[in-house]
Amino acid sequence: MYLVIILSSFFFGAIGGTLFGITGGLILGPYMPLNTVTMEMQLAYNYLYRIFFFTVVGILSGFISHYLISVLKRVEKSSFYSQITGMPNRKYFENMDFDESLSPTLILIELKNYHKAAEDFGYNFYTDMITAFNQSFKQFMKNNDLMELFHFDTGTFAVLLYKTDPKKYIDLFLDFLKNPLKIREIDFYPSATIGVSTYGGNTLKFIREAYFAKDLAAKNLKHYLIFTPEMERESSANFNLVNDIPKALSRNEFFLCYQPKIDLFTNQVSSIEALIRWNHPRLGLVPPNDFIEYIETTTFIDDITRWVIKKSLDSIILMEKINIQMDIAVNVPLKLLEHEKFFDFLSDLKSSGKPINKIQFEIIERDLVKDFEATSSLILRYKELGIRFALDDFGTGYSTLSYLQQLPLDKIKIDRLFIKNLKTDKKDSDIVKSSIDIAHILNLKVVAEGVEDRKSLDILKKMGCDFAQGYYFTKPVVYEKFIDWYKNYTENHQ
């Protein structure tokens, strides 16, 4: 009977437990004899006590079961729904069933600047921002055949569509993001990256592919990407290349090529740039664009940069032995200059007599500078060792004029993107001319890279460009071939 009462209270609550308790007390009360052999009946206090006790058990178990059920519901809600927006979250999505014939499409929207909002205005502003975005977004999409909206985590929202072209909605989302959110009298412009995937029979894979596309879009500075299997294969190949880097260093698979920079006033070779190349044992010669960018994002960049500097200095010393005086440029990530051990490495080279005063560091403009004063002090410290600095890929990155005005640079290198169409595109021609004029006003020398024909070279000379580098003179070549080229070029330009 206790089991019946407790189960009834679990299903029907305290009221159900009370009714079953009273009913059970009556069933085992005045109508049930105390002894079935003698048929002696129970006294009133026996069954009244039992009715009272059963009723108390029913009421208590009803309240307890109600409390436990409410706790379980709260736990379920916190597990499957966002605490900020109340929307279904990623865990909810992971437990959904999808009909592949309906072509489910997942559109993942990550707000890129929510961290900055939390950092500048506090967590409460962040929650207000997420809530405002959610309400505004739902209102924006209410008249569209949107299947469901999810709040996956932090600043990441997701949209689930069926049998719909996702590009149509992506365009709508991008238009929506152009509108500011009003939060505490502050106009906040949400910035987002979007990743899209199509369901292929596995929910976790469905989600992972959308995240993959979103991350790849962010890396390539795109508003959105739709996942394709080729993306993953390419990423896997790049990952394997990065994993091969430690072995490549120990097996001497890397080597240097050299490309000259020509002084456009004297037509003489003024310096060279050292460019790393990789002779992979399985893949052969790996194109620089396939591995250099990835090396820069790993801790291997320190070891590889040191290797390039040592090899470059060795080449300079060899040239001095055959009466070739040459400066050399090396690409160095700006962040590496912050490492004290890297500065000590260069100081030790100088102390050992290596000609590091012939080195020029080319820093890449895509390395965004946040604190110009600190970066300027950092560069000046290295310049005390005799090292000079050039800004590489000029015009393709961020805050270009700020770099020129606030950093103690010696040269800028105008990116090949602008030199390529110098002869035919007036806009590019104007950009190059303006860049040269601005650099000269700031007492900076200018190198034009990617020069491939005589006409472009003549235009650059008329513009007052100081140096040129490119295939018109020679492609990057190994040391021995460079020496041969240098001797031949020098003989023809005495």
N, C-alpha and C positions, 0 to 999 in steps of 0.2 A: 504493500500500500504506500509505503514511503516513496518507493520508486515511481509509482503512478502519480503521486502528488507533486514530486519534484519535476518530473517530465512535463506535467501539465502547466506548472508555474513557468517553466522555461519557454513553452510555446505560447501560453496565454497570459503571462504576467502575474502580478499579485492577485488580481481579481479571479483569474482562473485557478490559481493555487488555493485561494480561500474557498471557492465553491467545491473543488475536488476534496479539500480537507474536511469540510462539513459533510459532504456526501460519503466520504470514506468512514468518518466517525459514525454516521448513521448506519451504514452497512454493517459495521462491526459493533453496533450499539444495541438498542433495545430489541432488535429482531434476531440477534444471534445469541444462542444460549452460552452460558459459561462452560457447560459440560455437555457435549452432544450425546453422551451415553445416558446420563440421568435427566437431560433436558432442563437442568437447573438454569434459570435466567440470571442475567447480570444485574447487579445493583445499579442504581441510577448514577452514583458517583463514579463507577467504573467507566461507563460509556461517555458520561459528560466530560470526564477528565481526558478521555481519548479524543473526543471531538475537539476539545479546546487545544490539545497538543497538536493534532493533525492540522488544525486551522492555522496555528502559529507557524508551523513548519511551512505550510503553503504560502502564507504571507511573506515570511522572511526569504524563502527560496525564490519567490516571485520578484521581490525587490532586488535581491542579489543578482538574479539572472538578467533583470532589466539593466542593472548597472553594468554588468559584464558585457552585455550586448552593445550598450552605448559606447563603452570603451573600445570594443572591437571595431565598431563603425568609425569612431574617431581615428583609430590607428589606420584603418583601411583608407579613410579619406586623406590622411596625412601621407600615406604611402603612394596613393594613386592620383592625388590632386595637388596642385601647386598651393603652397601656403599663402602666397602673395595674391594670386589672381583667382584661386579656386577652380582653375581650369584643369582638365585631365593632363597628367604629366607624361614623361617618357616611359615610366614603369607601366602606366595604364596602356600606352600605345603598344608596348612590348607584349602585352597579354591579349591584344586584339586578334581576331581571326579575319583574314582577308580573302576575298574571292578573286583569284588571279584573272578570271575572265573579264572582270570589270576594270582592268588596267589601273590599279591604285597607284597614285603618284604622290610622293612626299616632297613638299617644298619646305626646306629648312631656312629660317631667317635668323641670323645672329646679329644683334646690335653690337657694333664694334666699339662704340664710345661709352658704354654703360660703366666700365671700370673708371673712366675719367670722371664721370658724373659722381660716382660714389666717393672717389678720392677728393674731389674738390668741394662737394656739398654734403657729404655724409651718407650713411646707410639709409636714413629716412627719406632723403631726396631720391635715392636709387629706387626704393620701393614705390614711391609716388610716381616715378618715371615709368617703371614697369607697369604699374596699374593704369596710368594714363595711356600708355601705348596700347595696352590690351583693350581698353574701352574704346579708344579711337579706332583701332584696327577692326574690331568687331562691328562697329558702326559703319565703317567704310565698306565692309564686305557684306553687309546684311542683305543686299539686293542681288547678290551673285549666288550661283549654285555652288557655294562653298559647303563641303561636306562636314568638316569639323576643324576646330582650331585647338591647338595644344600649346601648353607652356612647358617645354622640355626641361630646361634648367636655366638658372641665372638670367642671362639676356637672350636666350634662344627660344624662339617660337617655331611652331610647325603647322603646316596646313596640309590636310589630306584631301585629295581630289580623286574622282573616278571618271574615267572616259572623257578626259578634258585635256586640251593642249596646255601644258604648264606655262608656255611662253606668254600666253594671253594674260595669265595671272601675274607672272613676273613683271610684266610691263605695268600692270596696275599697282603692284607693290612698290615698284621704283617711283611711280608718280606719287604714291601715298607718302613715301619717305621724304619728299621734297617739302612737305608741310610741317611747320613747327608744332611741338607739343607745348601747351601752356602749363607750366609747373611752378607754383609759388611765384607767380608774376615773372617767371623767366621763360623766354622762348628757347626751347630745346629742340635742336634739329637732329633727329635720329639718323645714324649712318649704319648701314647694314651690308652684310655679305650673304649671298643666297646660294644654297646647294640643292640640287634636285636629283631624285632617283626614282626609278620605277620598280614596283614590287616584282620579285622573281621567285616567290615560293618560300622565302625565309625572312621573317620579320626583322631579326637582328641584322641580317645582311642588308635589308632594306634601309635601316637606319644608318648603318656604317657607311654605305655608299653615298648617302646624302651628306653626311659629315665630311667624307673624303672630298666630295665635289666642292663643298663650302670652303674647306681649308685650302684647297688648291686654287680656288678663285681668289681668296684673300692673298695668297702668296704671289699670284700673278697680277695683283691689282685690278681684278675684274669685279664687276657687280655681281655676276652669277656664273655658274657652270652647271651643265647637266651631265650627270655621271655617264661615262662610257667605259667598257672593259679596257680599252686602250690606255686610259688614264692610269689605271692600276698597274698594268703591265709596265708602263714607262716608269712609274714611281718605284716599282719593285726593282727594275734594272738599275735605276739611280741609287737605290738603297744598297744594292749589292756592290756597286762601284765604290760607294763610301766605305763599306766594310772592307774593301780590298786596299784601302789607302795605307794602313799600317804595314802591310806586307810589301806594298809597292816601295815604301821608303827603305825598308830593310833590304830589298832585292835590287835597289838602284834602278827601278823602272822609270823614274822621272828623269828628265833631262831638260836642259835649257836651250832655247833658241834666242837669237838676237836680231833686233830690227833697228836700223839706224834712224836718227833724227838729223835732218839736213838744215843747216843754217841758210836761210833764203837770201841773206845779204852777201855771204861769202861763197855759197854753194859747197861748203866743206861739211864733213860729218862732225857734228858737235857732240853727240852722245849716242848711246844705244839704250834700248829697253830690253830687259831680260824677261822672257816669257816662258813659263813652265809648260812642258809637254809630257804626255804619259804614253809609254809604249807598253801596253797591257799584254801579258803573255797569252791571253785567250782572245781578246778583242782586237789586238793590234793597236794602231795609233788611235787613241780616244780623242775626239774633238774637244778643245778647251771648254766650250760652253756646256759640255756634258758632265763636267766634274768640278770646274773651278768654283762656280756659284755654290755648290753643295759643300765644298771644302770650307768655304768662308763661314758656314753656319755650324761647324764642328770645332772641337778642341784641337783637331789635327792642324788647324791653320797656323798655330804657333810653331810647331815643329817644321812644317813645310816652308813657312816664311823664313825661318832661320836657315834652313837648307839652301833656299834660293839666294839669300844674302851671302852666305859663305861661298857658294859656287860662283856668284857674280864677282865677288872680290878676287877669287882665284883667277878668273878670266881677265880682270883688269891688270892684275900683277903679271900675268903671262904677256899681255899686250905691251906693258911697259918694257919688258925684256926685249921686245922687237921694235922699240921706239914708237909705239902707238899710244898716245896720250888720250884717254877716253873716260868720260863720266858714264855712269850707268844708272838707269831708273828701275825701280822695283815696286811692284804693287803691294801695298800694305793696308790691311783693314784698320780703320781709325781706332776701333776698340782695342786692338792689340797694343797700341801705344800706351794704354792705361796700365799695362802690366809692368810692375817694377822689375820683374826678372828679365823682361825683354829689353828694358833700358840697360840693365846690368850686362846683358849679353853684348850689346853694342859697345858699351864702355870697355868691356874686356877685349873686344876686337881692336878698339883704338889703342888700348894700352899695349897690345901685342904687336903694334906696328902696322896693322891692316889699314889701307887707304880709305877709311869710311867717309872721308871728306869728299870722295868722288861719287858718293851715293845720293840719289834723289828718291824720296818716297812719293809714290803716286797714290794719293788717297782717293777713295771712290765716293762720288757725290751721293750715291744711294745710302751711304752710312749717315743717317740723319743726325745732325748735331743738335742737342737739346740745350747745352750750356756753352755758348760761344766763348765766354771768358775763361772757363776751365779748359776748354779745348785749345784755345789760343796759348795759354800758359804751358800746356802739355807740348805743343808743337815747338814753342820757343826753347823748351828744355832740350829737345832733341837737336835743335839747330845749334845749340852750344857745342854739340859733338862734331859739328861741321856738315850735318845732313841738311839738304834742301828739300822743299816740298812743292808738289804740283797737284792741282785738282784735276782728277781724271773724269772723263765722260761729261764734260761741262755742258750744261743745258738740258740734261735729261733727268735730273733729280729734283731735289727740293731746295727752296730758299736760296737760289743761286746768288743773287746780289748780296745777301747776308753773308754767305761764305766768303765772297771776294772782299767785302768791306771789313769783316771782323776777324778773319784768320790771317796769320802772318805767312802767306804763301809766296812762292817765287814765280810759279808758272801756272797757266791753265792749259788743259788739252781740250780743244773743241771736238765733240764727239763726231764720229764718222757719219752719223745719221744726217748731219747738216752739210757735210762736205760732199756726200754722195750725189746730191742734186744741185750742187752749187752752180753748174752751168745752165740749168734749165728752170730752176725754181727761184723766182725773185724773192719770195718770202725767206727761203733758206739763205739766200745771198745777203739779204738785209740783216738777218740774225747774226750771221758770221761777221759781217762788217761791224755791226754794233758791239758784238762781243769783243772784237779786237780793240776797238776804240776805248771801250770801258776798261779793259784790262790795262791798256797803256796809260790811261789816266791814273790808275791805281799802281803804276810802276810794276806791272806784271808782264812777263814774257808770254807769248802765245804759241802753242804747238797745234797744228792741224793734223789730226790723224785720219787715216783712210784715204789718202791722196792716191788716185789710181790713174790719172792721165795728165798730160802736159797742160791742157787748157785750164784745168782746175788749179794746177800749180801756178800758172801765170796770173790767174785771178787773185789768188792768195797773196802773191807778191805785190800786186797793185794795191791790195787792201792793207798792206803793211804787216802781214803775219810774219812772225819771227822764225818759226821752224815748221818743217813738214815731215810727215812720216807716213809711209804707205807702200803699197805694192808697185807704185810707179818706180820706186827706187829698188826695192827688193822685198820679197816676203820674209818673214822670220826664218832664219837659218841657223844651223848648229855652228859652233865656234870656228871650226876649220874652214867651212864655206864662207863664213862672214869675213874672215881674214883675207881670203882670196878675193871676195867681192870688194872689200875695203881698198886693197892694193890697186885693183883695176879701176875703181871709181876715182881714187886719188890721182892716179896717173892721167886720167882723162879730164880732170878739173883743176889742174895746176894753175 
